[in-house]
């Protein structure tokens, strides 16, 4: 079987979660860049491959996967059969899956709404207070999750953490977890700091900086200086 191909733009949080996992598992993979901000996802050849015109998109032999969470599960099942990132125990696995759905349907949706609005409308026309309320609600939910165990879904690292951290780090550019209100989310702050110590987090850090630059350029503003120091 040929090696997998990942179509990507590392400014995308879901892409960065896949890149982190690829580094963690040392997967031999071919990377093909799709520039989202230049509309390359609407090219004829890519649309034929993925009508949703989204990244990440994974191609492995005849299989085409177009959702980051499914890609994460596929890669870990193919390349980490003995690991704990995707638990073998059914109930533990369902808990991880539940957190993956939280990331895609709740956290990422709110992050995407904010960043897309900044790019489309420019920052001065965005209701920042509204987005802050919505995203701080997500922070509170994650704080509650972390009251049950050390990581998002277990007492060890799982796919849930890999998926969530890339989106959280993006939101964190605008609404820092380690802010004056950090007392509200001490567990989340601790978890985020732990995740930033992973070797694979460099894959997220690189794309996050690229995203920061393009959003600031298109939105005509600067993210909070205190967070730039942490994200750089």
N, C-alpha and C positions, 0 to 999 in steps of 0.2 A: 504493500500500500504506500502511495506517495506521502510525503510529509504534509501536514496541514498548512493551509494558507489563511492568514488573517488579514482581512481588509480593515484598515484602522485609520483613525485620526486621534492622536493621543491627547488632544484638547478635550475629548469627550470622557466624562467620568466612567461610563460603562466600559469603554475601551480600556481605560487605565486599569480597571479591575482584572481584565483578561491579561493584560501585559504583566501585572504583578504575579498572577498565578503562573504564567508561562515562565517567568524568572524563578519562582519558587520551586517549580517542578523540573526546571532545566529542559524544557521541551524544545526540540529542534523544529522550528516553524519558519515559514516564509512570510514576511511582512510586506504588505502592499498598501502604500499610503493613499488615502482618499481625502482630499482637501475639502472639508465641509463648508468652509467659509468662501470657497471659490465655486461651490456648486458641483463639484466633481461627482457627487453621489447621484446626480441626475443624468449622468452620461449614459448613452444607449447600452453599452456593454454591461455597466454595473446594474442598471435597471433590469436587464434581462436576468441577471444573477439574483438580484434582490429587489423585487418590486416595491418594497417598503422604503427603499433608498436610505438605509440606515447603516451605521457602523456601531459596534463591530459586526462583521460578517465572517463566518468561518466556513471554509471549504475543505473537506477531507475526503478525498476520492470522489464519490458521487453524492456525498452528504453535504447539504448547505444549511447552516444554522444562522439565524438572523436576530437572536436575542442574547444579550450578554449573559443572562442567568443560565440559560440552556447551554451556552458555550462553556461556562464555568463548570457546570455539572458534567458535560461530555468530556472535557479535558481531564478532569479529576478521575472520572471513571476509566478513561483510557490510559492515563499515565501515572496514576497514584493509587493503584489498587489496594495497597497496604497502608494507606494514610488515614488520618483522622479528619481531614478537611470536609469530607462528605461521609458522615458516620454510617457504619454498617447496620447499627441498631435502627429499626424502623422508626420508633418514636423520636429518637434523637435526630434522625434524618428529617422527619417532618417538622421538627422545631427549626432546623436550619432553613428548610424550604419556606416556612412561614416568614422568617426574617428576610429572605430573598424577595418575597412578595411585598413585604413592607417597604423595602428599598425601591422597588420598581413602581409600585402603585401610589406610594405616599411621599417618601423622602425625595426620590429623583424627580417626581412630577412637580413638586414645589420648587426644587432647585431649578429645573428647566424653565418653569414659568418666570422665575426671577431673572435668570440670565438672558433668556430670550427677549424679555421685555426691555432690559437694559440695552441690548443690541438693536432692537427694532425702534424703540422710542427715544433712546438716549437717556442717560441717568436722570437728568433734571426733570423728566416727564414721568418718572416712575414713582408709584406710591410705595415708598420704602417701608413705611410703618406697617402697612398691610402685609407685605412679604415677611417682615420681621416677626409679626405675630404668628403667621402660618409656620414659619420655620422653627421658631422657638417652641411651638407645640411639638414639632418633631423631635427637638432636643429633649423635651420632657419625656416623651415616649421612650427614647433610647436610654435615658437615665433610669427609667423604670425597668426596662429590659435588663440593664446591668445590675440591678438589685438582686437578680435571681442567680447570677453566675459571673465569672470573671470576664468572659467575652460575650458577644451578642447572643449566642445561642448555646454556649457550653462553657465548661471551665478550661477549654483549650481553643486554639484558633480553628475556625471553620470557614467555609465559603461565605458565610454570612458577613464575617468581618471584612473579608477581602472585597466584597461587593459594596458594603456600606461605607467603608473608609474613603473611597475615592469620591463619592458624592458628598459626604460630610466635609471633606477637605475643601471642596469647591464652595459650599455654602459658608464655610468658615472664613473664606476670603472677605465676605461681606459682614457676617455676624460671628465674630470670634467666640469660640467656646471658652477660651481663657480670657474673658473680658471682665469688666467690673461686676458683671452678674454671674461670674463663674461659680459662686457659691450655690447657685441653683442646680448646677450639673457637675458635681465633683467626680462622680463615677465616669461620666462621659469624658471629662477632661483627662482623667487617668488613663482610660482606654485609648483615647486618641494619641496621647503621648507614647503609650506602649506600641501602638501600631506604627508610629513614625520612626521607631527604632529598628524596624525590620529592614533587612538588606533590600528586600523587594520593593520597599516603599520608594526607593529612588525612581522607579518606573512611574510612580504617581507624581512625584515631586517635579519631574521634568515636564510632563504634560500640563500639570497645574500651572506652572510658570508661563508656559506658552498661552494657556487660556487667559490667565490674568492680563497678559499684555494685549491680546486681541480684543478682549472685552473692554478694557480701559480705552483702547484706541477707538473702538466703534461707539462706545457709550459716552465718550468724552468726559471722563472722570478718573479718579484714582481710588482704589480700594484703601481701606484704613491702613495707615502706615504701620501700626503695631502688628498687623497680621502679615504684612509684606516681609517683615523681618523673620517671621516664623516659617513662611511658605517658601522663601528663597532657597 
